[in-house]
Amino acid sequence: MNTVLITGCSSGFGLETARHFLARGWQVIATMRTPRNDVLPPSDRLRVLALDVTDAESIRRCVAAAGAIDALVNNAGFGAASPAELTPMTTVREVFETNTFGTIAMTQAVVPRFRQRRAGVVVNVTSSVTLKVLPLIGAYRASKMAVNAFTESMALELEPFGVRMRLVLPGRSPETRFGDNARPHMLGFDHEAYAGIVKTAVARMMDAASPVTHAQDVAEAVWRAVTDPSSPLRIAAGADAEAWMAESR
Ligand SMILES: NC(=O)c1ccc[n+]([C@@H]2O[C@H](COP(=O)([O-])OP(=O)(O)OC[C@H]3O[C@@H](n4cnc5c(N)ncnc54)[C@H](OP(=O)(O)O)[C@@H]3O)[C@@H](O)[C@H]2O)c1
């Protein structure tokens, strides 16, 4: 039986992806900063482990407790938004610490075993915002673009060892806790110099007619990335992300 370890399973895409793999007969190691056993259906194929991707000791303990796995899904992350000039360096560092360095550290922790076994898949969940130049999310977008670049280089290095690297790029999803979790990191929107650009960006976000991404879209994209060896390196998840991917080609 195959085993997947997923980061950030307390809500949103990670939670839905854990459900998706459980429903298809996989062993699932659902990791959370604060482990909870009541968010996923009870199963003897489910293990919930504590993991904070910004903490090296937490990563070491989690990977040791997990044992042999076949796939790692780096999903944990959070958003931030503000004019670049007004983004505090503490925010820039926090965003990179989780979204970028956390993803890289988890990948480095599991890849040696994958390389030795000559099998394994790492799926890094970044974002469709990496496909378009957008204002007010410079730090967040940069943190995800850095993961794209790191993943692409690693994909070349690991291909000869039978280890696959994949990127899943979700579009905007109001279904998850992403908006709520980003709110404390949304700063400087009231600065008069940026009033025009903020107004346009907020109107675009609120446009009820534009397509969005559902958590199920992301779960399906991750499933494809893990189970289909012929899947492409970058997989868009959600109607909006697919449209942006097509435009970027
Ligand atoms: N929703 C969107 O519009 C959207 C679009 C594109 C990409 N994404 C990306 O998709 C991924 C999942 O986001 P989501 O929309 O599902 O948001 P979410 O509901 O807020 O889920 C994010 C998860 O990441 C976890 N997390 C945050 N910091 C962590 C850390 N240091 N260590 C371990 N886990 C941590 C959170 O755990 P806690 O409960 O402990 O905070 C939560 O489980 C993120 O990487 C996000 O950047 C989201």
The ligand as an SDF file (V2000), in Angstrom:
LIG
                    3D

 48 52  0  0  0  0  0  0  0  0999 V2000
   -6.5860   29.6050   -1.1420 N   0  0  0  0  0  0  0  0  0  0  0  0
   -5.9860   30.1980   -2.1440 C   0  0  0  0  0  0  0  0  0  0  0  0
   -6.5310   31.1360   -2.7380 O   0  0  0  0  0  0  0  0  0  0  0  0
   -4.6290   29.7030   -2.6260 C   0  0  0  0  0  0  0  0  0  0  0  0
   -4.2890   29.9610   -3.9490 C   0  0  0  0  0  0  0  0  0  0  0  0
   -3.0680   29.4950   -4.4340 C   0  0  0  0  0  0  0  0  0  0  0  0
   -2.2070   28.7930   -3.6000 C   0  0  0  0  0  0  0  0  0  0  0  0
   -2.5610   28.5620   -2.2980 N   0  0  0  0  0  0  0  0  0  0  0  0
   -1.6080   27.8050   -1.4730 C   0  0  0  0  0  0  0  0  0  0  0  0
   -2.2200   26.5920   -1.0880 O   0  0  0  0  0  0  0  0  0  0  0  0
   -1.6610   26.1330    0.1450 C   0  0  0  0  0  0  0  0  0  0  0  0
   -2.7870   25.7760    1.1130 C   0  0  0  0  0  0  0  0  0  0  0  0
   -3.5290   26.9500    1.3840 O   0  0  0  0  0  0  0  0  0  0  0  0
   -5.1000   26.9390    1.7180 P   0  0  0  0  0  0  0  0  0  0  0  0
   -5.7630   27.8110    0.7440 O   0  0  0  0  0  0  0  0  0  0  0  0
   -5.5670   25.5570    1.9460 O   0  0  0  0  0  0  0  0  0  0  0  0
   -5.0730   27.7790    3.1010 O   0  0  0  0  0  0  0  0  0  0  0  0
   -5.3440   27.3490    4.6180 P   0  0  0  0  0  0  0  0  0  0  0  0
   -6.7330   26.7870    4.7530 O   0  0  0  0  0  0  0  0  0  0  0  0
   -4.9750   28.5520    5.4140 O   0  0  0  0  0  0  0  0  0  0  0  0
   -4.3130   26.1570    4.8910 O   0  0  0  0  0  0  0  0  0  0  0  0
   -2.9420   26.4000    5.0910 C   0  0  0  0  0  0  0  0  0  0  0  0
   -2.3720   25.3000    5.9440 C   0  0  0  0  0  0  0  0  0  0  0  0
   -0.9650   25.5470    6.1160 O   0  0  0  0  0  0  0  0  0  0  0  0
   -0.6830   25.3550    7.4890 C   0  0  0  0  0  0  0  0  0  0  0  0
    0.5350   26.0460    7.9170 N   0  0  0  0  0  0  0  0  0  0  0  0
    0.7960   27.3830    7.9280 C   0  0  0  0  0  0  0  0  0  0  0  0
    2.0060   27.6140    8.4230 N   0  0  0  0  0  0  0  0  0  0  0  0
    2.5400   26.4020    8.7420 C   0  0  0  0  0  0  0  0  0  0  0  0
    3.7680   25.9630    9.3010 C   0  0  0  0  0  0  0  0  0  0  0  0
    4.7320   26.8350    9.6750 N   0  0  0  0  0  0  0  0  0  0  0  0
    3.9800   24.6270    9.4740 N   0  0  0  0  0  0  0  0  0  0  0  0
    3.0240   23.7410    9.1270 C   0  0  0  0  0  0  0  0  0  0  0  0
    1.8390   24.0880    8.6180 N   0  0  0  0  0  0  0  0  0  0  0  0
    1.5960   25.4090    8.4360 C   0  0  0  0  0  0  0  0  0  0  0  0
   -1.9100   25.8430    8.2290 C   0  0  0  0  0  0  0  0  0  0  0  0
   -1.9050   25.3110    9.5270 O   0  0  0  0  0  0  0  0  0  0  0  0
   -2.4320   26.0790   10.8280 P   0  0  0  0  0  0  0  0  0  0  0  0
   -3.8740   25.6740   10.9560 O   0  0  0  0  0  0  0  0  0  0  0  0
   -1.5630   25.5520   11.9200 O   0  0  0  0  0  0  0  0  0  0  0  0
   -2.2480   27.5580   10.5860 O   0  0  0  0  0  0  0  0  0  0  0  0
   -2.9920   25.2370    7.3340 C   0  0  0  0  0  0  0  0  0  0  0  0
   -3.2130   23.8890    7.6550 O   0  0  0  0  0  0  0  0  0  0  0  0
   -0.7530   27.2570    0.6470 C   0  0  0  0  0  0  0  0  0  0  0  0
    0.5830   26.9330    0.3550 O   0  0  0  0  0  0  0  0  0  0  0  0
   -1.2120   28.4660   -0.1740 C   0  0  0  0  0  0  0  0  0  0  0  0
   -0.1630   29.3970   -0.3570 O   0  0  0  0  0  0  0  0  0  0  0  0
   -3.7500   28.9970   -1.7910 C   0  0  0  0  0  0  0  0  0  0  0  0
  1  2  1  0
  2  3  2  0
  2  4  1  0
  4  5  1  0
  4 48  2  0
  5  6  2  0
  6  7  1  0
  7  8  2  0
  8  9  1  0
  8 48  1  0
  9 10  1  0
  9 46  1  0
 10 11  1  0
 11 12  1  0
 11 44  1  0
 12 13  1  0
 13 14  1  0
 14 15  2  0
 14 16  1  0
 14 17  1  0
 17 18  1  0
 18 19  2  0
 18 20  1  0
 18 21  1  0
 21 22  1  0
 22 23  1  0
 23 24  1  0
 23 42  1  0
 24 25  1  0
 25 26  1  0
 25 36  1  0
 26 27  1  0
 26 35  1  0
 27 28  2  0
 28 29  1  0
 29 30  1  0
 29 35  2  0
 30 31  1  0
 30 32  2  0
 32 33  1  0
 33 34  2  0
 34 35  1  0
 36 37  1  0
 36 42  1  0
 37 38  1  0
 38 39  2  0
 38 40  1  0
 38 41  1  0
 42 43  1  0
 44 45  1  0
 44 46  1  0
 46 47  1  0
M  CHG  2   8   1  16  -1
M  END
$$$$
